[in-house]
Amino acid sequence: MAMLRPQPLKNTCVLCLNPLLNPSWWISLLSSTVPQCTSVPLQPVAGGSKYSPVAGEIMNLASADPVHRKLFVRGLAWNTTSETLCAAFAVHGEIEEGAVIYDKATGKSRGYGFITYKSMESAQNALKAPSKLIDGRLAACNLASEGLSSATTTPDQAQRKLYIGGLSPETTTEMLLNFFARHGDIEEGSVAYDKDTNKSRGFGFVTYKTVEAAKKALDDPERTLGGRNITVKYADTKSKTTPNQLPSAAVPIVVPPPVGSGYLHSGKTQGLSAP
């Protein structure tokens, strides 16, 4: 009987074949698609298993490393606790550890935190819906290993982020987002609140997912929100705001590097299981 020799994969690079060098390889593998490797389709596994033995092995290997399970969450309300943060993210899967980060000197929240899931799948599910309204603020998340890079280095961000001025003290983040959502999907947004009093500072920011949506908002003559005429313009140097005026969703943050499965913070970590 003639022996079957493995055929070389077409259009396949070394990175594509090495999941340790290219994490997107095993993520795509679990979705039954190997990038650029069209000659190796995944076959259904007997016995009702969701993954093939190889895919299951890769998934277990990836999940063992916290770098694929740990999320950085920014834009939190000053009064958001570790319990509230974990509760908001528990819908995507079982949480191993979660915490809001507090300033050691003042004991107050720094406006961001971390969530570590027990599985890589749960983290990937959370990343599919990166924006969450928590305690009246639209928080956003990304892999902690990426820091703020995925949110701050996009070339068109300056054309998508708007400064909103002249807000009424009664205008909440939810009202702000609802008002501007008619122009397109919003990536991030928040009313700026005073860290000590938690009262509105009369302005906020809205970042759209597309340049087109931001332009629609700029061109819209309807500028009345909460009984006041508001100012809408690009949130660049023309907005004449200083770094300490930015809301928590936009404060430049130096993210501490992941240290094992723990967190560098002065608050308590929370472990929470999905309901």
C-alpha positions as semicolon CSV with decimal commas, in nm:
position;residue;x (nm);y (nm);z (nm)
1;M;0,000;0,000;0,000
2;A;0,138;0,334;-0,102
3;M;0,215;0,573;0,181
4;L;0,059;0,918;0,173
5;R;0,310;1,197;0,199
6;P;0,206;1,528;0,358
7;Q;0,177;1,800;0,101
8;P;0,339;2,138;0,164
9;L;0,092;2,409;0,261
10;K;0,039;2,673;-0,001
11;N;0,072;3,041;0,083
12;T;0,189;2,953;0,433
13;C;0,460;3,134;0,624
14;V;0,662;3,015;0,924
15;L;0,465;3,241;1,159
16;C;0,138;3,096;1,033
17;L;0,251;2,747;1,135
18;N;0,384;2,851;1,475
19;P;0,106;2,940;1,722
20;L;0,362;3,050;1,980
21;L;0,488;3,318;1,742
22;N;0,149;3,408;1,600
23;P;-0,135;3,391;1,857
24;S;-0,395;3,482;1,592
25;W;-0,323;3,142;1,436
26;W;-0,484;2,944;1,717
27;I;-0,765;3,197;1,759
28;S;-0,854;3,148;1,394
29;L;-0,804;2,774;1,429
30;L;-1,070;2,762;1,698
31;S;-1,299;2,936;1,450
32;S;-1,231;2,656;1,201
33;T;-1,020;2,876;0,975
34;V;-0,643;2,874;0,947
35;P;-0,516;3,208;0,803
36;Q;-0,385;3,158;0,451
37;C;-0,377;2,778;0,500
38;T;-0,671;2,689;0,280
39;S;-0,546;2,336;0,227
40;V;-0,600;2,239;0,594
41;P;-0,970;2,271;0,682
42;L;-1,078;2,157;1,027
43;Q;-1,288;1,842;1,029
44;P;-1,574;1,773;1,272
45;V;-1,460;1,568;1,570
46;A;-1,639;1,248;1,661
47;G;-1,804;1,232;2,001
48;G;-1,944;1,584;1,991
49;S;-1,625;1,761;2,092
50;K;-1,619;2,127;1,994
51;Y;-1,251;2,126;1,901
52;S;-1,012;1,881;1,742
53;P;-0,745;1,739;1,975
54;V;-0,485;1,972;1,823
55;A;-0,708;2,278;1,855
56;G;-0,796;2,182;2,211
57;E;-0,428;2,149;2,298
58;I;-0,352;2,491;2,151
59;M;-0,645;2,648;2,335
60;N;-0,529;2,501;2,666
61;L;-0,176;2,624;2,603
62;A;-0,301;2,974;2,524
63;S;-0,536;2,985;2,823
64;A;-0,253;2,888;3,055
65;D;-0,082;3,219;2,978
66;P;-0,257;3,517;3,149
67;V;-0,142;3,747;2,869
68;H;-0,425;3,607;2,654
69;R;-0,685;3,633;2,933
70;K;-0,609;3,965;3,106
71;L;-0,797;4,279;3,000
72;F;-0,723;4,643;3,074
73;V;-1,042;4,845;3,137
74;R;-1,024;5,225;3,114
75;G;-1,277;5,505;3,150
76;L;-1,426;5,386;3,479
77;A;-1,636;5,613;3,699
78;W;-1,459;5,732;4,010
79;N;-1,709;5,543;4,228
80;T;-1,687;5,213;4,038
81;T;-1,569;4,935;4,269
82;S;-1,394;4,607;4,195
83;E;-1,723;4,427;4,264
84;T;-1,912;4,640;4,011
85;L;-1,636;4,598;3,753
86;C;-1,637;4,220;3,788
87;A;-2,017;4,203;3,774
88;A;-2,018;4,393;3,444
89;F;-1,769;4,154;3,281
90;A;-1,894;3,829;3,436
91;V;-2,152;3,798;3,158
92;H;-1,874;3,681;2,925
93;G;-1,741;3,402;3,145
94;E;-1,586;3,303;3,475
95;I;-1,347;3,560;3,619
96;E;-1,026;3,454;3,790
97;E;-0,936;3,796;3,923
98;G;-1,054;4,155;3,884
99;A;-0,972;4,489;4,041
100;V;-1,011;4,864;4,014
101;I;-0,676;5,035;4,062
102;Y;-0,654;5,290;4,344
103;D;-0,408;5,570;4,410
104;K;-0,188;5,471;4,704
105;A;-0,167;5,825;4,837
106;T;-0,534;5,926;4,818
107;G;-0,706;5,587;4,819
108;K;-0,922;5,701;4,527
109;S;-0,984;5,521;4,201
110;R;-0,749;5,599;3,913
111;G;-1,027;5,539;3,662
112;Y;-0,908;5,204;3,530
113;G;-0,874;4,840;3,629
114;F;-0,802;4,486;3,516
115;I;-1,005;4,171;3,452
116;T;-0,848;3,826;3,416
117;Y;-1,073;3,550;3,287
118;K;-1,020;3,181;3,354
119;S;-1,033;3,104;2,982
120;M;-0,909;3,270;2,666
121;E;-1,252;3,224;2,507
122;S;-1,417;3,443;2,770
123;A;-1,161;3,719;2,711
124;Q;-1,219;3,700;2,335
125;N;-1,596;3,724;2,390
126;A;-1,549;4,034;2,606
127;L;-1,332;4,194;2,336
128;K;-1,613;4,152;2,083
129;A;-1,807;4,414;2,283
130;P;-1,521;4,633;2,416
131;S;-1,742;4,921;2,535
132;K;-1,963;4,889;2,844
133;L;-2,177;5,138;3,031
134;I;-2,074;5,098;3,396
135;D;-2,202;5,333;3,666
136;G;-2,303;5,589;3,404
137;R;-1,968;5,587;3,220
138;L;-1,880;5,421;2,892
139;A;-1,575;5,213;2,978
140;A;-1,360;5,042;2,716
141;C;-1,135;4,738;2,729
142;N;-0,851;4,575;2,541
143;L;-0,586;4,313;2,611
144;A;-0,367;4,438;2,896
145;S;-0,057;4,338;2,700
146;E;-0,150;4,602;2,442
147;G;-0,178;4,882;2,698
148;L;-0,344;5,185;2,541
149;S;-0,187;5,128;2,199
150;S;-0,501;4,992;2,038
151;A;-0,699;5,297;2,146
152;T;-0,451;5,580;2,101
153;T;-0,241;5,514;1,793
154;T;-0,506;5,486;1,523
155;P;-0,419;5,740;1,253
156;D;-0,775;5,870;1,220
157;Q;-0,855;5,912;1,589
158;A;-0,819;6,291;1,570
159;Q;-1,096;6,287;1,309
160;R;-1,323;6,064;1,518
161;K;-1,294;6,221;1,863
162;L;-1,512;6,522;1,946
163;Y;-1,509;6,771;2,230
164;I;-1,855;6,861;2,362
165;G;-1,877;7,184;2,563
166;G;-2,148;7,384;2,736
167;L;-2,318;7,085;2,898
168;S;-2,577;7,129;3,167
169;P;-2,479;7,002;3,515
170;E;-2,775;6,763;3,487
171;T;-2,653;6,607;3,160
172;T;-2,525;6,256;3,228
173;T;-2,294;6,039;3,020
174;E;-2,590;5,825;2,917
175;M;-2,780;6,133;2,793
176;L;-2,469;6,249;2,605
177;L;-2,423;5,913;2,435
178;N;-2,791;5,880;2,347
179;F;-2,790;6,226;2,189
180;F;-2,488;6,159;1,967
181;A;-2,561;5,793;1,888
182;R;-2,798;5,903;1,609
183;H;-2,495;5,986;1,394
184;G;-2,325;5,648;1,422
185;D;-2,169;5,389;1,651
186;I;-1,975;5,533;1,945
187;E;-1,647;5,377;2,054
188;E;-1,597;5,580;2,371
189;G;-1,762;5,873;2,540
190;S;-1,808;6,041;2,876
191;V;-1,906;6,356;3,056
192;A;-1,605;6,491;3,247
193;Y;-1,661;6,470;3,621
194;D;-1,467;6,630;3,904
195;K;-1,270;6,358;4,081
196;D;-1,336;6,499;4,429
197;T;-1,701;6,606;4,404
198;N;-1,810;6,370;4,121
199;K;-2,000;6,664;3,967
200;S;-2,005;6,743;3,597
201;R;-1,744;6,989;3,474
202;G;-1,967;7,103;3,189
203;F;-1,794;6,924;2,903
204;G;-1,726;6,577;2,769
205;F;-1,591;6,372;2,481
206;V;-1,736;6,139;2,220
207;T;-1,526;5,914;1,998
208;Y;-1,703;5,757;1,701
209;K;-1,600;5,435;1,533
210;T;-1,586;5,606;1,193
211;V;-1,473;5,941;1,057
212;E;-1,801;5,973;0,867
213;A;-2,010;5,955;1,185
214;A;-1,797;6,223;1,353
215;K;-1,840;6,450;1,052
216;K;-2,218;6,405;1,063
217;A;-2,217;6,512;1,427
218;L;-2,010;6,819;1,342
219;D;-2,236;6,916;1,055
220;D;-2,560;6,864;1,251
221;P;-2,716;7,208;1,322
222;E;-2,914;7,066;1,616
223;R;-2,694;7,164;1,907
224;T;-2,941;7,172;2,199
225;L;-2,896;6,919;2,478
226;G;-3,044;6,941;2,826
227;G;-3,193;7,282;2,747
228;R;-2,857;7,432;2,652
229;N;-2,678;7,514;2,329
230;I;-2,370;7,297;2,322
231;T;-2,035;7,328;2,145
232;V;-1,919;7,044;1,918
233;K;-1,569;7,039;1,769
234;Y;-1,270;6,816;1,720
235;A;-1,101;6,719;2,048
236;D;-0,752;6,832;1,953
237;T;-0,544;7,134;2,059
238;K;-0,825;7,360;1,936
239;S;-1,041;7,239;2,223
240;K;-0,801;7,426;2,457
241;T;-0,823;7,165;2,730
242;T;-0,536;7,062;2,950
243;P;-0,451;6,703;3,043
244;N;-0,598;6,736;3,393
245;Q;-0,931;6,841;3,243
246;L;-0,983;6,515;3,059
247;P;-1,240;6,265;3,185
248;S;-1,126;5,928;3,311
249;A;-1,201;5,776;2,972
250;A;-0,936;5,997;2,814
251;V;-0,673;6,046;3,088
252;P;-0,331;5,936;2,962
253;I;-0,238;5,632;3,170
254;V;0,085;5,440;3,208
255;V;-0,030;5,081;3,236
256;P;0,179;4,870;3,475
257;P;0,314;4,556;3,310
258;P;0,136;4,229;3,397
259;V;0,302;4,052;3,688
260;G;0,195;3,688;3,692
261;S;-0,175;3,665;3,764
262;G;-0,179;3,944;4,023
263;Y;-0,234;4,320;4,004
264;L;-0,029;4,620;4,108
265;H;-0,292;4,808;4,308
266;S;-0,393;4,905;4,658
267;G;-0,752;4,784;4,638
268;K;-0,892;4,435;4,673
269;T;-0,908;4,183;4,393
270;Q;-1,233;4,010;4,326
271;G;-1,292;3,658;4,204
272;L;-1,633;3,609;4,046
273;S;-1,808;3,329;3,863
274;A;-2,047;3,386;3,575
275;P;-2,413;3,336;3,674
